[in-house]
Amino acid sequence: MNTLARVGTSICTNPETRALHVTASCCKNRAARIRVGKGDRPLTYEQALHPHHIGHRKGWLSQHTSNLMGENGAADRTVEDVFVRRFIFGTFHNCLANEIVIKRRGNMLVVCALMLQRLPPQKFYFLIGYTETLLSHFYKCPVKMEVQTLGDKAVYKYL
Amino acid sequence: RNFGWSAAVCQQNALPLSNLITEAAEAIVVPKKKTWSKEAVLQALAATVNRDSTAAHYMFQDDPYLTPRTSAEFKLYSLSQESGRLAAKHIVNTNPKFFQKDFAEPHIPCLMPETMEPRIEDVSEAALLERIMLRKVKAAVDMYDQLLQAGTTVSTDATNDLLDLICLYGDHDPLQDDKPEDKGRRRKGRPQRAIDLVKIVWRENNNAERIFNLLPERDTRAYSALIRGMVKYGAHVKAFNTYTDMLNNRLTADVHIFNALISAATEVREKYNEKWDLIVELLKQMNEQKVKPNLLTFNAVLKALRRCGSLARAQSLHTLSEMKALGISEWGKNTFASHIVFCSIFCPVSSLQGQTDILQEVLTEVAGRSFVPQDPDDGMHAAFWFLKTVCLETKDLESAYRVHNLLNVGENWRLLGDSFQQSIYYGRFFNLLCMMEHIDVVLKWYNELIPSLFYPNPQGMKDLLQALDTDNRLDMIPQIWKDIRRMGHDNKSDLVEELLSLMARDRHSPEVQESFAACALDVRSLYKQGQVAKVALEWTTASMTNITTILLAAQKTKQAWDMLNIFKTKNRVPSEELIDEFLVRIKDGQQAVELVQISASFCLPSTPNLAQRVLQEFELSEEQRWQLTTTSEVPCLSSDERSVFYRPYSSQMYVLCRLFNKM
């Protein structure tokens, strides 16, 4: 320890040596945040608010009880959620206006989606019937969709 | 800081009411205080319990873009949803390995993939049974033949099952449900596709008969299958022959055979009393063989009686009392079909002579009871709309209400049939209401039924307009017009013309005239876009006249002038009354002169009179007077313009003009 102290001091006092200062790295939090840009990128409310606003200015996108104390299955529910989101994103190609909200009530899975009016209604109904049946058979529980349509995406701000 | 800003904005809006009043007392009108009755909350809650009459059908999404507005859209959306479901089922059944994981507790069998193809490949009885279970008729017959060739004996049960299968499906493979069809599309007498036109008929020496003959010993069950198959697919005489065969072999028949034979009896004999004798004969034999009749037996008897003409009535009363005596009415929850068939015997739609008392009795009997569909014809007969037809013919409003109330009891809504039959039922109900009821009641039912339950056709809307006219509520017409547009009936020219004529006919108060004028302008824009829209509305003289009258009555003189120009471009002649009305409204001398010129250009005979009136009534300059006199002297235009004109009166005038021109 004494030698180390002497080494440290010698580097400090000696003017011709250089040292490297190293600290533990603390990276900036980048989760679910869209950074400020030129001002032409439209953002929805969901995208504009950062994750630390969940519970204060934002709601939850997935509602189930497995995160309560003593309940099991949180990981399974999360994996199911991810699958359902990708499935719906792919099935209703280019029609989603915002992230979907997944609610579990009892045995049922309710998928609440906000869609754009890009397809004629009969195509929407075809896809809705298809999704409901396929997901019901996949997860062995009733799956219902509640769809609302918009003309275009609801822009909250431009970044 | 942001938060503070928004809070301040909110606070500004939440200033107390008194400040706002003192600041701008003259701008704000404080509304009257509303008093609520004590049961208001309870009534509001009660209104949410039953069907919501402002919402679309439950199967649709609750969104204005996705809600159907016409009956065509209703069918399209419901069928597309159904076809989406079938597509998903197809994918599930063709890739079962992704859907095998079963984490439902308890097990849900309907969410597992179904096996559509038989798995067992070797020639054995188990394979035969599997194919029978999967309803593969041809494959099952082939497997049976292979078994016989291989020499193995097939058990009687399996053979009987096979015979049942073949006779049920008439020796054809049943259509696999990969096309979306709701069962109600096979309506009576209206085949939709070519497949429906090719009806399955019992062929000579088909597989069923062949296998039957190969049987070493035939029991009742085999005979039963064969006879029922024959009756189902139209080989009635053969069915009776097989029955006599069976009796010769000293076997007793069972109740199903007798049901089938009774329903076949009407086809085999010609005259009414012969038919009835045959049925009586069969019933006697049933008695001898100690077979108890069941519900379907009596239904079959009643249905057969329907074909028996005038003989039917006494016998059907008799039959009904027998049913009661046997206690079938009590325990069986007597099927709805039997009641309806009973009614239809007594009140055939073609000749009704006030048989309403029977109808009333049946309704009393049936009131407040929930029916379970038991007879296969329960839905097909579309009993409810039949009842409604009867009510319509006899103009019996009270019975109609009772029938409608019956629909709300328990499970009876299932008996209403598919959407087409429902639309017929509600259409007839609405028709009856429009004819018989006061307009307030009609409007109440209108708001309740439309558009959540059915979409009326143009005839229904005409009935409604008629009812409005009868009860002098023509001020509702602009609202009805909005509904007509929403339902897509605005391209039906007769409906639009009737609407216009109703509006143009009488004088009303100024607000009503204003609303009529707005409606008329809307209609005019529809006519104008004729070339662009898919189904064009053509201008007619009547429609143009009516629109102009309405516009004039609401003091919209400028638009009325535009209408006159339209008259010119479409080569129609306005009537003299119209020109007179114009004259009444015009204040300006120049316009009056123009009016006379226009009237002259249409070669109206009243032009000189018109000119006189204008000279007298209006202040005119010298030039205008000169114009007027010259116009009134020259009655017609040149001949090429004249020849295109479309004139309703005018033969004398026309001759005069031609003479004049020749000179």
HADDOCK unambig.tbl for C-alpha pairs under 7 A between the chains (distance, minus, plus):
assign (segid A and resid 121 and name CA) (segid B and resid 66 and name CA) 5.60 0.50 0.50
assign (segid A and resid 122 and name CA) (segid B and resid 76 and name CA) 6.60 0.50 0.50
assign (segid A and resid 122 and name CA) (segid B and resid 77 and name CA) 5.04 0.50 0.50
assign (segid A and resid 122 and name CA) (segid B and resid 80 and name CA) 5.80 0.50 0.50
assign (segid A and resid 125 and name CA) (segid B and resid 77 and name CA) 6.25 0.50 0.50
assign (segid A and resid 125 and name CA) (segid B and resid 80 and name CA) 5.97 0.50 0.50
assign (segid A and resid 125 and name CA) (segid B and resid 81 and name CA) 4.73 0.50 0.50
assign (segid A and resid 126 and name CA) (segid B and resid 80 and name CA) 4.91 0.50 0.50
assign (segid A and resid 126 and name CA) (segid B and resid 81 and name CA) 4.49 0.50 0.50
assign (segid A and resid 126 and name CA) (segid B and resid 83 and name CA) 6.46 0.50 0.50
assign (segid A and resid 126 and name CA) (segid B and resid 84 and name CA) 4.31 0.50 0.50
assign (segid A and resid 127 and name CA) (segid B and resid 84 and name CA) 6.04 0.50 0.50
assign (segid A and resid 128 and name CA) (segid B and resid 81 and name CA) 6.88 0.50 0.50
assign (segid A and resid 129 and name CA) (segid B and resid 81 and name CA) 4.84 0.50 0.50
assign (segid A and resid 129 and name CA) (segid B and resid 82 and name CA) 6.54 0.50 0.50
assign (segid A and resid 129 and name CA) (segid B and resid 84 and name CA) 4.74 0.50 0.50
assign (segid A and resid 129 and name CA) (segid B and resid 85 and name CA) 4.84 0.50 0.50
assign (segid A and resid 130 and name CA) (segid B and resid 84 and name CA) 4.28 0.50 0.50
assign (segid A and resid 130 and name CA) (segid B and resid 85 and name CA) 4.76 0.50 0.50
assign (segid A and resid 130 and name CA) (segid B and resid 87 and name CA) 6.46 0.50 0.50
assign (segid A and resid 130 and name CA) (segid B and resid 88 and name CA) 5.05 0.50 0.50
assign (segid A and resid 133 and name CA) (segid B and resid 85 and name CA) 5.74 0.50 0.50
assign (segid A and resid 133 and name CA) (segid B and resid 88 and name CA) 5.96 0.50 0.50
assign (segid A and resid 134 and name CA) (segid B and resid 88 and name CA) 5.29 0.50 0.50
assign (segid A and resid 136 and name CA) (segid B and resid 111 and name CA) 6.95 0.50 0.50
assign (segid A and resid 137 and name CA) (segid B and resid 99 and name CA) 6.73 0.50 0.50
assign (segid A and resid 137 and name CA) (segid B and resid 111 and name CA) 4.87 0.50 0.50
assign (segid A and resid 137 and name CA) (segid B and resid 112 and name CA) 6.43 0.50 0.50
assign (segid A and resid 138 and name CA) (segid B and resid 99 and name CA) 5.53 0.50 0.50
assign (segid A and resid 140 and name CA) (segid B and resid 103 and name CA) 6.98 0.50 0.50
assign (segid A and resid 140 and name CA) (segid B and resid 104 and name CA) 5.85 0.50 0.50
assign (segid A and resid 140 and name CA) (segid B and resid 111 and name CA) 5.87 0.50 0.50
assign (segid A and resid 146 and name CA) (segid B and resid 61 and name CA) 6.61 0.50 0.50
assign (segid A and resid 147 and name CA) (segid B and resid 61 and name CA) 6.40 0.50 0.50
assign (segid A and resid 148 and name CA) (segid B and resid 63 and name CA) 5.69 0.50 0.50
assign (segid A and resid 149 and name CA) (segid B and resid 63 and name CA) 6.81 0.50 0.50
assign (segid A and resid 149 and name CA) (segid B and resid 65 and name CA) 6.79 0.50 0.50
